Amino acid sequence: MSVEVAIPEGYVKIFSKPRALSDAKYTYCPGCHHGIITRLVAEAIDELGILERTVGIAPVGCAVFLDRFFNCDFVQAAHGRACAVATGIKRARPDLVVFTYQGDGDLAAIGTAETIHAANRGENITVIFVNNGIYGMTGGEMAPTTLPGQRTTTTPLGREPRLHGFPLKISEMLAQLDGPAYITRQAVFDYKHIVRAKQAILKAFRNQLEGKGFSLVEILSTCPTNWRMSPADAGRWVAEEVVKTYPLGDLKDVG
Amino acid sequence: MSRVLMRGNEAIAEAAIRSGLKCYFCYPITPQGELVEYMAKELPKRGGVFLQAESEVAAINMVYGAAAAGVRTMTSSSSPGISLKQEGISYIAMARLPCVIVNMMRGGPGLGNIAPAQGDYFQATKGGGHGDYHLIVLAPSTVPEAAELVRLAFELSDKYRVPAMILADGMIGQMMEPVELPEPVDPKDIPERPWAVTGAKGRPRNVISSFDLEPEGLREMNLVLQDTYREIERSEVRWEEVETEDAEILLVAYGTMGRIAKTVVRLAREEGLKTGLLRPITLWPFPYEPIRKLAERVKTVLTVELSAGQMWEDVRLAVEGRAETPFYGELGGVVPSPKRILEEVRKYVG
C-alpha cells in the first residue's frame, strides 16, 4: 500500500511513482536492472498519456509477474509467444497501444520465430527486450545471449562457442529486415544511459502511436544473483564487458 | 436462408464469417487449404482480419491475443498442425477465452498422409495439451451440418468461455453438397465481453492469464473450469439416433463414419437385420447416458471408427458391460465401404 505523506510547507514534490505503476512490490531480485527498466516503461506510458488504452503482454521469466506492477490491461503469454499474442490483440483492436516485455530466453531462444516474423511484418507494436545473458528465473542457465566463457548452471566450465554456440545478436539480425521501424540497444547501468534508454522507450511507443510499425528496444540488464556478483560489480560488468559483444546504439531507425 | 452448393472447407469458412468472425489466423496445411484460401479472399472484404502466420504455434497465439481483445476469432488446421497448437490451446482453455479451432483430420501418426482419418479423437476430447481441460468438440457428418455446427461452436464457446473445436476430416472438407448457410449474425446477439482487454478506461483493469503460482489460487481456477465442464456435460450433449427403437445391434460412429454407418443401417434393415445407429454430434461432452440407455436394450454395441479404437473407450465406459462391445476400425486413411461394415454387423445379428 502506498502511504500519503503530507508535504511540509516550503517543500515541492518533484519525484513520485508513475501513475502507470501499481502498489504491488516488484518480485525482481535486489539490484537487478529489471526494476529500472519496468519503471522507465511506466514513465513513458505516463508521459504519453496512454495508460487507458495500453495493453501489456507479460512474458515467462523474471518479468512473469509484470501484470501486477502495472495499472493497465494485461495478457500473460506463453514462453516466447508474446509477439504473436501482441499481433492478435493489435490486429483485433488497432486503437490499443500494445507492448511486450520479454527477456532474452523468451525473445531470443524459444520465441525467435515469433519475434522475427512480427518484426518482418512490421507489426505496429512496441517490444521491450531485456537482455541479461542468462535464464534468471529458472536458475541461471545458459541463454543464446550468454557471453563466451561465461559460467552458467548449464555451462559450468564456461560457454564454449564451438560446443554451445555464439552469442546471438538478435537486434542486429532484426535490423537487417525491411519490416521494423526502429531497433536500438540501450543500457541502464548509469544515469546517462538510463536517460538514453528512456528516450528510446518513448520513441518506440511514439512510433506505434504514429503508425510507424515494429519498434524494439533491447536493454542490457544485469542478473547479480545468477552472475554471482554484487549489483555494483554487475553494472560494471555490463559497462566494461557486455557492451563489447553487444554495442550500444541505434541499429535501425526509419525516422 | 440461401441454399448453395459448397465444398465443406468453404462452407465452414462462410459460416464462420456469417457468425461474426473478426480475426482468422492460419498456417497452410492439406486437407483444409480451401478454408484458408476462402478466408484470404472473403474475410478482409467483409471487415475482418486475415493473417497467415509463420507457424501453427504463432497462429494459435494470435488467436489467444485476438480472443483476449474480445473479438470472435478462429484458426483451422489438420492433425500435425493441431498438435503444434496444443500449447496455445491449453493456455486459451485456462485463460477462459472463447474461440473456434477447426481440425480437418488426416492420417497419422507423424506426417501420415492427407486422407480422411479419425485418429485425433483422444487429442480433441481429452484435452490434448497439458493440464486438466476440455474443448467443446463438435463432429459434423455432412457439409450442411458442418456449417450449422460452426455457428453453434461460436455460440457455445462464447456462452461458456471454453474453446470449441470442429472435428471433421478431409472427406468432409473436400466434398461438395448443397448447404443452407446461416443468416449473418446480428452483432447485438454476440455476447458482451466485459473481461476483455480493451483499455482500462472507466473500469478496473482486466488481466487475461492462465497463471497462479499459489497452489490454492490455481486450484480455485481449476475448480471454476471443472464446474463449467460439469454444466456443459449436463446441458450440451448432442447426438442423433437412427432406427434405434427395435435395434438388436447398435452402431456408434461419428463424422464421416457416422454418415457411412447410416447407409449400413439401411442395407442391414433391407436384409432384416435389426440395426440402429447412435451418432455423437458432441464428442465432448460425450453422449454417455443415451448410449447407456440403448445398451440396456440391445445385445451388441459396435463401434466403427477411422482409428484403432479411440472413441471405443468412451463407448465401453458408457456401456459398462450391459452389452457386448466389439470394434471395427480402419487405419491410415483407408475408408471402409458400407458393405465391409455390413459384414461386421452380420457377425453379431441375424
Interface residues (C-beta under 8 A of the other chain):
Chain A: L51 E52 R53 T54 V55 I57 A58 V64 D67 F70 N71 C72 D73 F74 V75 Q76 A77 A78 R81 A84 V85 A86 T87 G88 I89 K90 R91 A92 R93 D95 L96 A113 E114 I116 H117
Chain B: K22 C23 F25 V49 L51 A53 E54 S55 V57 A58 A59 N61 M62 V63 Y64 G65 A66 A67 A68 A69 G70 V71 T73 E87 G88 Y91 A95 V197 T198 G199 A200 K201 G202 R205 N206 V207 I208 S209 S210 F211
